[in-house]
Amino acid sequence: MADYKGIKRGIVGAIILGIFILTFFILKPIIIPIIFGLLFAYIFSPVYRKIRTVVKGKNTAAFLLMLGLMIIIAIPIIYFIPIIAKQAFDTYTLSRSFDFGGFVGNFVKGDISPSLAANLSDAVSGMFSTFLNQFTSILVNLPSLLLQFAVFLFTFYFAIRDQEELKEYISTLSPFSESTEKKFLKEFRGITNAIVFGQVFIGIIQGLAVGAGLFFLGVPKALILTFIACIVSIIPVLGSWLVWLPVGLVLLVAGQTFAGVFLLLYGALFVSTIDNLFRPWILSKQSNLPIALSVIGTIGGLYFFGITGLVLGPLVLAYVLIIIEFYREGKLKELFNK
């Protein structure tokens, strides 16, 4: 009889495990848009609450917010992507005919100059080739991307509409004590705000500042360069200098002394200040996670999770630090005391 009960439990356990494994494979292709839907629902929850003060119905308020988000996302994509793609292709074509040997020779003399010019040419060509390949991949996978965008909107709508019920449901599933949940939630809120405002928002502002300088100087293909500046400004370790520094040097070599000097000074004294002053301040204000660990978590998260790692990487490190702090204070048991 005992053996029969053991076999029965084993079968039930196997069925439950199988269901969870199947669920994992079902959700795996759309897990990223689901995560982004939940993340955007959290970010836009203050906006939703303000809409609710005017619009009483939950469904209507959530729909209006989702519609506004769709418009914000769709308009730049529809208008700017074709222009950016064309400028990227034109810039790639131009880079293939650019005299990197002569350019490097203006700054570096000797036997190292040809090797350095060849490496610079390969790096620039590789960057634009990667961009064009990614753009082609987006066009090929457009039906799949549209489906993922629909999943994102679906998740966002229900997560923003039922945020209180969702929060309460997750709390009932949590094995952690109430104090631990509050610490995790506080750290999640801080890390998310720090990444969204300190990493992404400041990065975009910095990239747009570079773009404003490029447009002011009349630099060709300024839109694609602004787009690249926004991307590299968001990613830690990289930065907007990867755009304004080489463009400024090219302007100097081309004989446009005023434009070159202006862009280099503008980038070093103004654009870099946005990053060096505001980003560390926002990161330190919003979270207890040290800035160095935040940067490490962001880079590691990007490698492991992809774009969602911008938030997940630092968040995991923040949770690890909380657990270590409980251990250091001899309060590990309090983690699970409900």
TORFINU-524340 format. One record per residue (C-alpha): residue number from 1; residue in three letters; x, y negated, z. Coordinates in Angstrom, 1 decimal, padded with zeros to 4 digits. Example, Ala and Ser with C-alpha at 12.3 -4.5 7.8 and 13.67 -1.06 7.14 Angstrom:
residues 2
+-----+---------+--------+--------+--------+
| num | residuo |     xx |     yy |     zz |
+-----+---------+--------+--------+--------+
|   1 |     ALA |  012.3 |  004.5 |  007.8 |
|   2 |     SER |  013.7 |  001.1 |  007.1 |
+-----+---------+--------+--------+--------+
This chain:
residues 338
+-----+---------+--------+--------+--------+
| num | residuo |     xx |     yy |     zz |
+-----+---------+--------+--------+--------+
|   1 |     MET |  000.0 |  000.0 |  000.0 |
|   2 |     ALA |  002.9 | -002.3 |  000.9 |
|   3 |     ASP |  004.6 | -001.6 | -002.4 |
|   4 |     TYR |  001.3 | -002.3 | -004.2 |
|   5 |     LYS |  001.1 | -005.7 | -002.5 |
|   6 |     GLY |  004.7 | -006.5 | -003.3 |
|   7 |     ILE |  004.2 | -005.6 | -007.0 |
|   8 |     LYS |  001.0 | -007.7 | -007.1 |
|   9 |     ARG |  002.8 | -010.7 | -005.6 |
|  10 |     GLY |  005.7 | -010.2 | -008.0 |
|  11 |     ILE |  003.3 | -010.2 | -011.0 |
|  12 |     VAL |  001.5 | -013.4 | -009.7 |
|  13 |     GLY |  004.9 | -015.0 | -009.2 |
|  14 |     ALA |  006.0 | -014.1 | -012.7 |
|  15 |     ILE |  002.7 | -015.5 | -014.1 |
|  16 |     ILE |  003.1 | -018.7 | -012.2 |
|  17 |     LEU |  006.8 | -019.0 | -013.3 |
|  18 |     GLY |  005.8 | -018.3 | -016.9 |
|  19 |     ILE |  003.1 | -021.0 | -016.8 |
|  20 |     PHE |  005.6 | -023.6 | -015.6 |
|  21 |     ILE |  008.2 | -022.5 | -018.2 |
|  22 |     LEU |  005.5 | -022.8 | -021.0 |
|  23 |     THR |  004.5 | -026.2 | -019.6 |
|  24 |     PHE |  008.2 | -027.3 | -019.7 |
|  25 |     PHE |  008.5 | -026.3 | -023.4 |
|  26 |     ILE |  005.1 | -028.0 | -024.2 |
|  27 |     LEU |  006.1 | -031.3 | -022.6 |
|  28 |     LYS |  009.8 | -031.2 | -023.7 |
|  29 |     PRO |  009.2 | -032.8 | -027.1 |
|  30 |     ILE |  007.2 | -035.7 | -025.6 |
|  31 |     ILE |  008.8 | -036.1 | -022.2 |
|  32 |     ILE |  010.6 | -039.3 | -023.2 |
|  33 |     PRO |  007.4 | -041.2 | -024.3 |
|  34 |     ILE |  005.7 | -039.9 | -021.2 |
|  35 |     ILE |  008.5 | -041.3 | -019.0 |
|  36 |     PHE |  008.5 | -044.6 | -020.9 |
|  37 |     GLY |  004.7 | -044.8 | -020.5 |
|  38 |     LEU |  005.0 | -044.3 | -016.7 |
|  39 |     LEU |  007.9 | -046.8 | -016.5 |
|  40 |     PHE |  006.0 | -049.5 | -018.5 |
|  41 |     ALA |  002.9 | -048.9 | -016.4 |
|  42 |     TYR |  005.0 | -049.7 | -013.3 |
|  43 |     ILE |  006.7 | -052.7 | -014.9 |
|  44 |     PHE |  003.4 | -054.2 | -016.2 |
|  45 |     SER |  001.3 | -053.4 | -013.0 |
|  46 |     PRO |  001.6 | -057.0 | -011.7 |
|  47 |     VAL |  000.2 | -058.2 | -015.1 |
|  48 |     TYR | -002.6 | -055.6 | -014.9 |
|  49 |     ARG | -003.5 | -056.8 | -011.4 |
|  50 |     LYS | -003.8 | -060.4 | -012.7 |
|  51 |     ILE | -006.0 | -059.3 | -015.6 |
|  52 |     ARG | -008.2 | -057.5 | -013.1 |
|  53 |     THR | -008.9 | -060.8 | -011.3 |
|  54 |     VAL | -010.5 | -062.0 | -014.5 |
|  55 |     VAL | -011.8 | -058.8 | -016.0 |
|  56 |     LYS | -013.5 | -056.6 | -013.4 |
|  57 |     GLY | -013.7 | -053.3 | -015.4 |
|  58 |     LYS | -010.7 | -051.1 | -015.0 |
|  59 |     ASN | -011.0 | -049.6 | -018.6 |
|  60 |     THR | -011.4 | -053.0 | -020.2 |
|  61 |     ALA | -008.4 | -054.5 | -018.3 |
|  62 |     ALA | -006.2 | -051.5 | -019.1 |
|  63 |     PHE | -007.2 | -051.6 | -022.8 |
|  64 |     LEU | -006.5 | -055.3 | -023.1 |
|  65 |     LEU | -003.1 | -054.9 | -021.6 |
|  66 |     MET | -002.4 | -051.9 | -023.8 |
|  67 |     LEU | -003.5 | -053.9 | -026.9 |
|  68 |     GLY | -001.3 | -056.8 | -025.9 |
|  69 |     LEU |  001.7 | -054.5 | -025.5 |
|  70 |     MET |  001.0 | -052.9 | -028.9 |
|  71 |     ILE |  001.0 | -056.4 | -030.5 |
|  72 |     ILE |  004.3 | -057.4 | -028.7 |
|  73 |     ILE |  006.0 | -054.2 | -029.9 |
|  74 |     ALA |  004.4 | -054.0 | -033.4 |
|  75 |     ILE |  005.0 | -057.5 | -034.7 |
|  76 |     PRO |  008.8 | -057.6 | -034.3 |
|  77 |     ILE |  009.0 | -054.1 | -035.8 |
|  78 |     ILE |  006.9 | -054.9 | -038.8 |
|  79 |     TYR |  008.5 | -058.3 | -039.5 |
|  80 |     PHE |  012.1 | -057.9 | -038.5 |
|  81 |     ILE |  013.1 | -054.3 | -039.1 |
|  82 |     PRO |  013.0 | -054.6 | -043.0 |
|  83 |     ILE |  015.1 | -057.8 | -042.8 |
|  84 |     ILE |  017.5 | -056.2 | -040.3 |
|  85 |     ALA |  017.8 | -053.1 | -042.5 |
|  86 |     LYS |  018.6 | -055.2 | -045.6 |
|  87 |     GLN |  021.1 | -057.3 | -043.8 |
|  88 |     ALA |  022.8 | -054.2 | -042.3 |
|  89 |     PHE |  023.1 | -052.7 | -045.8 |
|  90 |     ASP |  024.5 | -055.9 | -047.2 |
|  91 |     THR |  026.9 | -056.3 | -044.3 |
|  92 |     TYR |  028.1 | -052.7 | -044.7 |
|  93 |     THR |  028.7 | -053.3 | -048.4 |
|  94 |     LEU |  030.6 | -056.5 | -047.6 |
|  95 |     SER |  032.7 | -054.7 | -045.0 |
|  96 |     ARG |  033.8 | -052.2 | -047.6 |
|  97 |     SER |  035.3 | -055.0 | -049.8 |
|  98 |     PHE |  036.6 | -057.1 | -046.9 |
|  99 |     ASP |  040.4 | -057.5 | -046.8 |
| 100 |     PHE |  041.1 | -056.1 | -043.3 |
| 101 |     GLY |  044.8 | -056.0 | -044.0 |
| 102 |     GLY |  045.0 | -059.8 | -044.7 |
| 103 |     PHE |  042.7 | -060.5 | -041.7 |
| 104 |     VAL |  044.9 | -058.5 | -039.2 |
| 105 |     GLY |  048.0 | -059.9 | -040.8 |
| 106 |     ASN |  047.0 | -063.4 | -039.6 |
| 107 |     PHE |  047.3 | -062.2 | -036.0 |
| 108 |     VAL |  049.6 | -059.2 | -036.0 |
| 109 |     LYS |  052.9 | -058.9 | -037.8 |
| 110 |     GLY |  055.1 | -055.9 | -038.4 |
| 111 |     ASP |  054.7 | -052.2 | -039.2 |
| 112 |     ILE |  051.7 | -051.9 | -036.9 |
| 113 |     SER |  049.6 | -054.3 | -039.0 |
| 114 |     PRO |  048.5 | -051.8 | -041.8 |
| 115 |     SER |  047.6 | -049.1 | -039.3 |
| 116 |     LEU |  045.6 | -051.5 | -037.1 |
| 117 |     ALA |  043.8 | -052.8 | -040.2 |
| 118 |     ALA |  042.9 | -049.3 | -041.3 |
| 119 |     ASN |  041.5 | -048.4 | -037.9 |
| 120 |     LEU |  039.5 | -051.7 | -037.7 |
| 121 |     SER |  038.1 | -051.0 | -041.2 |
| 122 |     ASP |  037.1 | -047.4 | -040.2 |
| 123 |     ALA |  035.5 | -048.7 | -036.9 |
| 124 |     VAL |  033.4 | -051.3 | -038.7 |
| 125 |     SER |  032.4 | -048.9 | -041.5 |
| 126 |     GLY |  031.6 | -046.2 | -038.9 |
| 127 |     MET |  029.4 | -048.6 | -036.9 |
| 128 |     PHE |  027.3 | -049.7 | -039.9 |
| 129 |     SER |  027.2 | -046.1 | -041.3 |
| 130 |     THR |  025.8 | -044.9 | -037.9 |
| 131 |     PHE |  023.2 | -047.7 | -038.0 |
| 132 |     LEU |  022.1 | -046.9 | -041.5 |
| 133 |     ASN |  022.0 | -043.2 | -040.8 |
| 134 |     GLN |  019.8 | -043.8 | -037.7 |
| 135 |     PHE |  017.5 | -046.1 | -039.7 |
| 136 |     THR |  017.2 | -043.4 | -042.4 |
| 137 |     SER |  016.5 | -040.8 | -039.7 |
| 138 |     ILE |  013.7 | -043.1 | -038.3 |
| 139 |     LEU |  012.1 | -043.3 | -041.8 |
| 140 |     VAL |  012.3 | -039.5 | -042.2 |
| 141 |     ASN |  010.9 | -038.8 | -038.7 |
| 142 |     LEU |  008.2 | -041.6 | -038.9 |
| 143 |     PRO |  005.2 | -039.2 | -038.4 |
| 144 |     SER |  006.8 | -037.7 | -035.3 |
| 145 |     LEU |  007.7 | -041.2 | -034.0 |
| 146 |     LEU |  004.2 | -042.4 | -034.5 |
| 147 |     LEU |  002.9 | -039.4 | -032.5 |
| 148 |     GLN |  005.3 | -040.1 | -029.7 |
| 149 |     PHE |  004.2 | -043.7 | -029.7 |
| 150 |     ALA |  000.6 | -042.6 | -029.4 |
| 151 |     VAL |  001.6 | -040.4 | -026.4 |
| 152 |     PHE |  003.4 | -043.4 | -024.9 |
| 153 |     LEU |  000.2 | -045.6 | -025.2 |
| 154 |     PHE | -002.0 | -042.8 | -023.9 |
| 155 |     THR |  000.3 | -042.3 | -020.8 |
| 156 |     PHE |  000.6 | -046.1 | -020.3 |
| 157 |     TYR | -003.2 | -046.6 | -020.5 |
| 158 |     PHE | -004.1 | -043.9 | -017.9 |
| 159 |     ALA | -001.1 | -044.6 | -015.6 |
| 160 |     ILE | -001.9 | -048.4 | -015.5 |
| 161 |     ARG | -005.6 | -047.8 | -015.1 |
| 162 |     ASP | -005.4 | -045.1 | -012.4 |
| 163 |     GLN | -002.2 | -046.3 | -010.7 |
| 164 |     GLU | -003.5 | -046.2 | -007.1 |
| 165 |     GLU | -004.9 | -042.7 | -007.5 |
| 166 |     LEU | -001.7 | -041.6 | -009.2 |
| 167 |     LYS |  000.4 | -043.0 | -006.4 |
| 168 |     GLU | -001.8 | -041.3 | -003.7 |
| 169 |     TYR | -001.7 | -038.0 | -005.6 |
| 170 |     ILE |  002.1 | -038.0 | -005.9 |
| 171 |     SER |  002.3 | -038.9 | -002.1 |
| 172 |     THR |  000.3 | -035.7 | -001.3 |
| 173 |     LEU |  002.7 | -033.6 | -003.3 |
| 174 |     SER |  005.8 | -035.1 | -001.8 |
| 175 |     PRO |  007.6 | -032.9 |  000.8 |
| 176 |     PHE |  009.4 | -035.9 |  002.3 |
| 177 |     SER |  008.4 | -037.9 |  005.4 |
| 178 |     GLU |  006.5 | -041.1 |  005.2 |
| 179 |     SER |  009.6 | -043.2 |  006.1 |
| 180 |     THR |  011.7 | -041.4 |  003.5 |
| 181 |     GLU |  009.0 | -041.9 |  000.8 |
| 182 |     LYS |  009.0 | -045.6 |  001.6 |
| 183 |     LYS |  012.8 | -045.7 |  001.2 |
| 184 |     PHE |  012.7 | -043.9 | -002.1 |
| 185 |     LEU |  009.9 | -046.1 | -003.4 |
| 186 |     LYS |  011.7 | -049.2 | -002.3 |
| 187 |     GLU |  014.9 | -048.0 | -004.0 |
| 188 |     PHE |  012.9 | -047.0 | -007.1 |
| 189 |     ARG |  011.3 | -050.5 | -007.3 |
| 190 |     GLY |  014.7 | -052.2 | -006.7 |
| 191 |     ILE |  016.6 | -050.1 | -009.3 |
| 192 |     THR |  013.9 | -050.4 | -011.9 |
| 193 |     ASN |  013.7 | -054.2 | -011.4 |
| 194 |     ALA |  017.5 | -054.5 | -011.4 |
| 195 |     ILE |  017.8 | -052.5 | -014.7 |
| 196 |     VAL |  014.8 | -054.1 | -016.4 |
| 197 |     PHE |  015.8 | -057.7 | -015.5 |
| 198 |     GLY |  019.5 | -057.4 | -014.7 |
| 199 |     GLN |  020.5 | -055.0 | -017.5 |
| 200 |     VAL |  017.9 | -055.1 | -020.3 |
| 201 |     PHE |  016.4 | -058.6 | -020.0 |
| 202 |     ILE |  019.7 | -060.4 | -019.3 |
| 203 |     GLY |  021.3 | -058.4 | -022.1 |
| 204 |     ILE |  018.6 | -059.5 | -024.6 |
| 205 |     ILE |  018.9 | -063.1 | -023.4 |
| 206 |     GLN |  022.6 | -062.9 | -023.9 |
| 207 |     GLY |  022.2 | -061.4 | -027.4 |
| 208 |     LEU |  019.7 | -064.1 | -028.3 |
| 209 |     ALA |  022.1 | -066.7 | -027.1 |
| 210 |     VAL |  024.8 | -065.4 | -029.4 |
| 211 |     GLY |  022.2 | -065.4 | -032.2 |
| 212 |     ALA |  021.3 | -069.0 | -031.5 |
| 213 |     GLY |  025.0 | -069.9 | -031.9 |
| 214 |     LEU |  025.2 | -067.9 | -035.2 |
| 215 |     PHE |  022.1 | -069.6 | -036.7 |
| 216 |     PHE |  023.3 | -073.0 | -035.6 |
| 217 |     LEU |  026.6 | -072.5 | -037.4 |
| 218 |     GLY |  024.9 | -071.0 | -040.5 |
| 219 |     VAL |  026.7 | -067.7 | -040.2 |
| 220 |     PRO |  025.5 | -065.2 | -042.9 |
| 221 |     LYS |  023.5 | -062.1 | -041.8 |
| 222 |     ALA |  022.9 | -063.7 | -038.5 |
| 223 |     LEU |  019.8 | -061.6 | -037.8 |
| 224 |     ILE |  021.6 | -058.2 | -037.9 |
| 225 |     LEU |  024.4 | -059.7 | -035.9 |
| 226 |     THR |  021.9 | -060.9 | -033.3 |
| 227 |     PHE |  020.3 | -057.5 | -033.1 |
| 228 |     ILE |  023.7 | -055.8 | -032.6 |
| 229 |     ALA |  024.6 | -058.4 | -029.9 |
| 230 |     CYS |  021.4 | -057.6 | -028.0 |
| 231 |     ILE |  022.1 | -053.9 | -028.1 |
| 232 |     VAL |  025.8 | -054.1 | -027.0 |
| 233 |     SER |  024.9 | -056.6 | -024.3 |
| 234 |     ILE |  022.4 | -054.2 | -022.7 |
| 235 |     ILE |  025.0 | -051.4 | -022.6 |
| 236 |     PRO |  027.4 | -051.6 | -019.6 |
| 237 |     VAL |  031.2 | -051.9 | -020.4 |
| 238 |     LEU |  030.3 | -053.2 | -023.9 |
| 239 |     GLY |  029.1 | -056.8 | -024.3 |
| 240 |     SER |  028.2 | -059.6 | -026.6 |
| 241 |     TRP |  031.9 | -060.4 | -027.1 |
| 242 |     LEU |  032.0 | -057.5 | -029.6 |
| 243 |     VAL |  030.0 | -059.8 | -031.9 |
| 244 |     TRP |  031.0 | -063.4 | -031.2 |
| 245 |     LEU |  034.8 | -062.7 | -030.9 |
| 246 |     PRO |  035.3 | -061.0 | -034.3 |
| 247 |     VAL |  032.9 | -063.4 | -036.0 |
| 248 |     GLY |  034.7 | -066.3 | -034.5 |
| 249 |     LEU |  038.1 | -065.0 | -035.7 |
| 250 |     VAL |  036.8 | -064.3 | -039.2 |
| 251 |     LEU |  035.5 | -067.9 | -039.3 |
| 252 |     LEU |  039.0 | -069.2 | -038.3 |
| 253 |     VAL |  040.7 | -067.0 | -041.0 |
| 254 |     ALA |  038.2 | -068.2 | -043.6 |
| 255 |     GLY |  039.2 | -071.8 | -042.9 |
| 256 |     GLN |  036.1 | -072.8 | -041.0 |
| 257 |     THR |  038.0 | -074.1 | -038.0 |
| 258 |     PHE |  035.2 | -076.0 | -036.3 |
| 259 |     ALA |  032.8 | -073.1 | -036.6 |
| 260 |     GLY |  035.3 | -070.6 | -035.4 |
| 261 |     VAL |  036.5 | -072.6 | -032.4 |
| 262 |     PHE |  033.0 | -073.6 | -031.5 |
| 263 |     LEU |  031.8 | -070.0 | -031.5 |
| 264 |     LEU |  034.7 | -068.7 | -029.5 |
| 265 |     LEU |  034.3 | -071.4 | -026.8 |
| 266 |     TYR |  030.5 | -071.0 | -026.9 |
| 267 |     GLY |  030.9 | -067.3 | -026.4 |
| 268 |     ALA |  033.6 | -067.4 | -023.7 |
| 269 |     LEU |  032.2 | -070.4 | -021.7 |
| 270 |     PHE |  028.4 | -070.0 | -022.1 |
| 271 |     VAL |  027.4 | -066.6 | -023.3 |
| 272 |     SER |  029.7 | -064.7 | -021.0 |
| 273 |     THR |  028.6 | -066.8 | -018.1 |
| 274 |     ILE |  025.1 | -065.4 | -018.4 |
| 275 |     ASP |  026.4 | -061.9 | -018.0 |
| 276 |     ASN |  029.1 | -062.6 | -015.3 |
| 277 |     LEU |  026.9 | -064.7 | -013.0 |
| 278 |     PHE |  023.3 | -063.6 | -013.4 |
| 279 |     ARG |  023.6 | -059.9 | -014.0 |
| 280 |     PRO |  025.6 | -059.1 | -010.8 |
| 281 |     TRP |  023.3 | -061.4 | -008.8 |
| 282 |     ILE |  020.1 | -059.7 | -010.0 |
| 283 |     LEU |  021.6 | -056.2 | -009.4 |
| 284 |     SER |  022.7 | -057.0 | -005.9 |
| 285 |     LYS |  019.4 | -058.8 | -005.0 |
| 286 |     GLN |  017.1 | -056.0 | -006.2 |
| 287 |     SER |  018.9 | -052.9 | -004.9 |
| 288 |     ASN |  021.3 | -051.7 | -002.2 |
| 289 |     LEU |  023.2 | -049.7 | -004.9 |
| 290 |     PRO |  026.7 | -051.1 | -005.3 |
| 291 |     ILE |  027.2 | -052.8 | -008.7 |
| 292 |     ALA |  030.1 | -050.4 | -009.6 |
| 293 |     LEU |  027.9 | -047.3 | -008.9 |
| 294 |     SER |  025.0 | -049.0 | -010.8 |
| 295 |     VAL |  027.3 | -049.3 | -013.9 |
| 296 |     ILE |  028.6 | -045.8 | -013.5 |
| 297 |     GLY |  025.0 | -044.4 | -013.1 |
| 298 |     THR |  023.9 | -046.3 | -016.2 |
| 299 |     ILE |  026.7 | -045.1 | -018.4 |
| 300 |     GLY |  026.4 | -041.5 | -017.1 |
| 301 |     GLY |  022.6 | -041.7 | -017.5 |
| 302 |     LEU |  022.9 | -042.8 | -021.1 |
| 303 |     TYR |  025.2 | -039.9 | -021.9 |
| 304 |     PHE |  022.9 | -037.3 | -020.2 |
| 305 |     PHE |  019.4 | -038.7 | -020.6 |
| 306 |     GLY |  019.7 | -041.0 | -023.6 |
| 307 |     ILE |  018.0 | -044.3 | -023.5 |
| 308 |     THR |  015.9 | -043.4 | -020.4 |
| 309 |     GLY |  019.2 | -042.9 | -018.5 |
| 310 |     LEU |  019.4 | -046.8 | -018.2 |
| 311 |     VAL |  016.9 | -046.3 | -015.3 |
| 312 |     LEU |  017.3 | -042.6 | -014.4 |
| 313 |     GLY |  021.1 | -042.7 | -014.0 |
| 314 |     PRO |  021.3 | -045.4 | -011.3 |
| 315 |     LEU |  018.1 | -044.1 | -009.7 |
| 316 |     VAL |  019.6 | -040.7 | -009.1 |
| 317 |     LEU |  022.7 | -042.2 | -007.6 |
| 318 |     ALA |  020.5 | -044.4 | -005.4 |
| 319 |     TYR |  018.6 | -041.3 | -004.1 |
| 320 |     VAL |  021.9 | -039.5 | -003.5 |
| 321 |     LEU |  023.2 | -042.5 | -001.4 |
| 322 |     ILE |  019.9 | -042.4 |  000.6 |
| 323 |     ILE |  020.4 | -038.7 |  001.4 |
| 324 |     ILE |  024.0 | -039.3 |  002.3 |
| 325 |     GLU |  023.0 | -042.1 |  004.6 |
| 326 |     PHE |  020.5 | -039.8 |  006.4 |
| 327 |     TYR |  023.3 | -037.2 |  006.7 |
| 328 |     ARG |  025.8 | -039.8 |  008.0 |
| 329 |     GLU |  023.3 | -040.9 |  010.7 |
| 330 |     GLY |  022.5 | -037.3 |  011.6 |
| 331 |     LYS |  018.8 | -037.7 |  010.5 |
| 332 |     LEU |  018.6 | -035.1 |  007.7 |
| 333 |     LYS |  015.7 | -033.4 |  009.4 |
| 334 |     GLU |  013.7 | -036.7 |  009.2 |
| 335 |     LEU |  013.7 | -036.3 |  005.4 |
| 336 |     PHE |  011.1 | -033.5 |  005.6 |
| 337 |     ASN |  009.2 | -034.4 |  008.7 |
| 338 |     LYS |  005.7 | -035.3 |  007.5 |
+-----+---------+--------+--------+--------+
